[in-house]
Amino acid sequence: MGRILKWLIYLAILAAIALVAYAYVGPYFGADFAPPQTERRLPVELDAD
């Protein structure tokens, strides 16, 4: 049981390192993480009594 837990911890650490590496290297391979930029204008009615 301890051996399985140790391997799961190693796997979780490797997955976290891979995720961080993908976040830094991904834009060089065409992965765009930026949200779409659109301007929105909404009328606001203030109720100042």
PyRosetta script that sets phi, psi and omega in degrees:
from pyrosetta import init, pose_from_sequence

init()
pose = pose_from_sequence("MGRILKWLIYLAILAAIALVAYAYVGPYFGADFAPPQTERRLPVELDAD")
pose.set_psi(1, -40.5)
pose.set_omega(1, 180.0)
pose.set_phi(2, -65.9)
pose.set_psi(2, -33.5)
pose.set_omega(2, 179.8)
pose.set_phi(3, -67.3)
pose.set_psi(3, -40.2)
pose.set_omega(3, 178.2)
pose.set_phi(4, -65.3)
pose.set_psi(4, -42.5)
pose.set_omega(4, 179.4)
pose.set_phi(5, -62.9)
pose.set_psi(5, -40.1)
pose.set_omega(5, 179.3)
pose.set_phi(6, -64.3)
pose.set_psi(6, -41.9)
pose.set_omega(6, 178.4)
pose.set_phi(7, -66.7)
pose.set_psi(7, -35.8)
pose.set_omega(7, 177.5)
pose.set_phi(8, -66.4)
pose.set_psi(8, -37.0)
pose.set_omega(8, 177.2)
pose.set_phi(9, -66.4)
pose.set_psi(9, -43.6)
pose.set_omega(9, 177.1)
pose.set_phi(10, -61.1)
pose.set_psi(10, -41.8)
pose.set_omega(10, 179.6)
pose.set_phi(11, -65.1)
pose.set_psi(11, -39.4)
pose.set_omega(11, 178.5)
pose.set_phi(12, -65.9)
pose.set_psi(12, -39.3)
pose.set_omega(12, 178.0)
pose.set_phi(13, -65.8)
pose.set_psi(13, -43.9)
pose.set_omega(13, 177.9)
pose.set_phi(14, -63.6)
pose.set_psi(14, -37.9)
pose.set_omega(14, 178.7)
pose.set_phi(15, -66.0)
pose.set_psi(15, -39.2)
pose.set_omega(15, 178.5)
pose.set_phi(16, -66.4)
pose.set_psi(16, -41.0)
pose.set_omega(16, 177.4)
pose.set_phi(17, -64.5)
pose.set_psi(17, -40.9)
pose.set_omega(17, 178.8)
pose.set_phi(18, -64.9)
pose.set_psi(18, -38.4)
pose.set_omega(18, 178.7)
pose.set_phi(19, -65.4)
pose.set_psi(19, -42.8)
pose.set_omega(19, 178.2)
pose.set_phi(20, -65.5)
pose.set_psi(20, -42.1)
pose.set_omega(20, 178.6)
pose.set_phi(21, -63.1)
pose.set_psi(21, -41.2)
pose.set_omega(21, 178.5)
pose.set_phi(22, -64.9)
pose.set_psi(22, -35.8)
pose.set_omega(22, 179.5)
pose.set_phi(23, -66.0)
pose.set_psi(23, -35.3)
pose.set_omega(23, -179.9)
pose.set_phi(24, -84.1)
pose.set_psi(24, -36.2)
pose.set_omega(24, -174.0)
pose.set_phi(25, -94.8)
pose.set_psi(25, -19.6)
pose.set_omega(25, -176.3)
pose.set_phi(26, -54.6)
pose.set_psi(26, -43.1)
pose.set_omega(26, 179.7)
pose.set_phi(27, -61.8)
pose.set_psi(27, -25.5)
pose.set_omega(27, 177.2)
pose.set_phi(28, -71.6)
pose.set_psi(28, -20.9)
pose.set_omega(28, 180.0)
pose.set_phi(29, -105.1)
pose.set_psi(29, 10.9)
pose.set_omega(29, 174.5)
pose.set_phi(30, 99.1)
pose.set_psi(30, 2.8)
pose.set_omega(30, 177.4)
pose.set_phi(31, -82.4)
pose.set_psi(31, 119.0)
pose.set_omega(31, -177.9)
pose.set_phi(32, -106.3)
pose.set_psi(32, 117.0)
pose.set_omega(32, -177.0)
pose.set_phi(33, -98.9)
pose.set_psi(33, -0.7)
pose.set_omega(33, -177.3)
pose.set_phi(34, -77.2)
pose.set_psi(34, 141.5)
pose.set_omega(34, 176.1)
pose.set_phi(35, -72.6)
pose.set_psi(35, 156.4)
pose.set_omega(35, 178.1)
pose.set_phi(36, -65.5)
pose.set_psi(36, 134.5)
pose.set_omega(36, -177.7)
pose.set_phi(37, -96.0)
pose.set_psi(37, 110.9)
pose.set_omega(37, 176.0)
pose.set_phi(38, -135.2)
pose.set_psi(38, 144.6)
pose.set_omega(38, 178.2)
pose.set_phi(39, -91.2)
pose.set_psi(39, 131.5)
pose.set_omega(39, 178.1)
pose.set_phi(40, -123.7)
pose.set_psi(40, 130.1)
pose.set_omega(40, 176.5)
pose.set_phi(41, -117.5)
pose.set_psi(41, 116.7)
pose.set_omega(41, 179.9)
pose.set_phi(42, -117.9)
pose.set_psi(42, 129.5)
pose.set_omega(42, 177.3)
pose.set_phi(43, -69.5)
pose.set_psi(43, 138.7)
pose.set_omega(43, -179.6)
pose.set_phi(44, -120.6)
pose.set_psi(44, 128.0)
pose.set_omega(44, 177.8)
pose.set_phi(45, -107.0)
pose.set_psi(45, 117.9)
pose.set_omega(45, -179.6)
pose.set_phi(46, -92.9)
pose.set_psi(46, 132.5)
pose.set_omega(46, 179.2)
pose.set_phi(47, -102.0)
pose.set_psi(47, 88.4)
pose.set_omega(47, -177.1)
pose.set_phi(48, -104.9)
pose.set_psi(48, 90.3)
pose.set_omega(48, 179.7)
pose.set_phi(49, -95.6)
pose.dump_pdb("model.pdb")
